[in-house]
Amino acid sequence: MLKYQNFSIRTIDTNDNERILLWRNSEKVRINMYTDHVISQLEHSNWFNNALIDKSAVYLIFSHEERPIGFISFTNINSYHSRCHWAFYMGENDAPIGAGSAMEFFALDYAFLTLKIRKLCCEVFTFNTSVVKLHEKFGFVREGLFVGHCFKNHKYQDVLTLAKFGSEWDAERESLMKRIFGKNI
């Protein structure tokens, strides 16, 4: 069983630059992302430098036992509508089993308790069924389907839109925490 206290999140800093580029360029990450080409150092540096100062986004490192293993982003943060988009990926291949669920838990806590977002939105390729199932396990609801939305793998792919509301997180947080971490809280 995973231990809650073994996981943490923090904002990115300059020390994460190379690590994030390695993760972004790994096949297992690129296969499920809109940006699926190998990213050059210059392209990444431009993105990273903007990420450090972008006030409409928050970029986080997810760690297990103080070792960075994943990346979480909240983008298009809109305080007027109280919503944003999010995405995440596991960067390390040897993350503990269940770390994806722990990362989603920490991300939702951050979105709803720290950012105080009312509605959290995401987009997932329909072929990425494991992530769709994970989001649904956390109470995300399918809101729409972008048919033929992105050209990937030599054809136009469909993208599923999902969302979750903060009011639901308040009601579900404790039971999800127990399901993921058991008595190791």
Backbone hydrogen bonds, N-H to C=O, Kabsch-Sander energy under -0.5 kcal/mol:
donor,donor_aa,acceptor,acceptor_aa,energy
2,L,180,I,-0.7
4,Y,2,L,-0.6
4,Y,184,N,-2.1
6,N,3,K,-1.8
7,F,4,Y,-1.9
8,S,63,S,-1.8
10,R,61,I,-1.6
12,I,59,Y,-2.2
16,D,13,D,-2.5
17,N,14,T,-1.3
20,I,16,D,-2.7
21,L,17,N,-1.8
22,L,18,E,-2.4
23,W,19,R,-2.4
24,R,20,I,-3.1
25,N,21,L,-2.0
26,S,22,L,-0.6
26,S,23,W,-1.3
29,V,26,S,-0.8
30,R,26,S,-2.7
31,I,27,E,-2.2
32,N,29,V,-1.5
33,M,30,R,-1.4
36,D,34,Y,-1.1
44,H,40,S,-2.6
45,S,41,Q,-2.7
46,N,42,L,-2.3
47,W,43,E,-2.2
48,F,44,H,-3.6
49,N,45,S,-2.7
50,N,46,N,-1.8
51,A,47,W,-2.7
52,L,48,F,-1.9
53,I,49,N,-0.5
53,I,50,N,-1.0
54,D,50,N,-1.5
57,A,54,D,-0.8
58,V,74,F,-2.5
60,L,72,I,-3.3
61,I,10,R,-3.2
62,F,70,G,-2.6
63,S,8,S,-3.1
64,H,67,R,-2.4
65,E,6,N,-3.9
67,R,64,H,-2.0
69,I,62,F,-3.2
70,G,62,F,-1.8
71,F,89,Y,-2.5
72,I,60,L,-2.3
73,S,87,A,-2.9
74,F,58,V,-2.7
75,T,85,H,-2.3
77,I,56,S,-2.7
78,N,83,R,-2.8
79,S,77,I,-0.6
82,S,78,N,-1.3
83,R,78,N,-1.6
84,C,119,K,-1.5
85,H,75,T,-2.8
86,W,121,C,-2.0
87,A,73,S,-1.9
89,Y,71,F,-2.1
91,G,69,I,-2.3
91,G,89,Y,-0.6
92,E,69,I,-1.9
95,A,92,E,-0.8
99,A,96,P,-2.2
102,A,98,G,-1.9
103,M,99,A,-2.8
104,E,100,G,-2.3
105,F,101,S,-2.4
106,F,102,A,-2.6
107,A,103,M,-2.5
108,L,104,E,-2.6
109,D,105,F,-2.5
110,Y,106,F,-2.2
111,A,107,A,-2.7
112,F,108,L,-2.7
113,L,109,D,-2.7
114,T,109,D,-0.8
114,T,110,Y,-1.2
115,L,110,Y,-2.8
117,I,111,A,-2.6
118,R,82,S,-1.8
119,K,82,S,-1.9
120,L,164,K,-3.1
121,C,84,C,-2.8
121,C,119,K,-0.5
122,C,162,L,-2.3
124,V,160,L,-2.5
126,T,158,D,-2.1
128,N,125,F,-1.8
129,T,127,F,-1.6
131,V,128,N,-0.6
132,V,128,N,-1.8
133,K,129,T,-2.6
134,L,130,S,-1.9
135,H,131,V,-2.8
136,E,132,V,-2.4
137,K,133,K,-2.1
138,F,134,L,-1.2
138,F,135,H,-0.5
139,G,136,E,-1.7
140,F,135,H,-2.4
141,V,163,A,-2.7
143,E,161,T,-3.0
144,G,161,T,-1.4
146,F,159,V,-3.4
147,V,145,L,-0.9
149,H,146,F,-0.9
149,H,157,Q,-1.4
150,C,157,Q,-1.6
152,K,150,C,-0.7
152,K,155,K,-3.1
155,K,152,K,-1.3
157,Q,150,C,-3.9
159,V,146,F,-2.3
160,L,124,V,-3.3
161,T,144,G,-2.8
162,L,122,C,-2.4
163,A,141,V,-1.8
164,K,120,L,-2.0
166,G,118,R,-2.6
168,E,165,F,-0.8
169,W,165,F,-1.4
170,D,166,G,-2.0
171,A,167,S,-1.0
172,E,168,E,-1.9
173,R,169,W,-2.4
176,L,172,E,-2.4
177,M,173,R,-2.6
178,K,174,E,-2.3
179,R,175,S,-2.0
180,I,176,L,-2.2
181,F,177,M,-3.0
182,G,178,K,-1.9
184,N,181,F,-2.5
185,I,183,K,-0.7
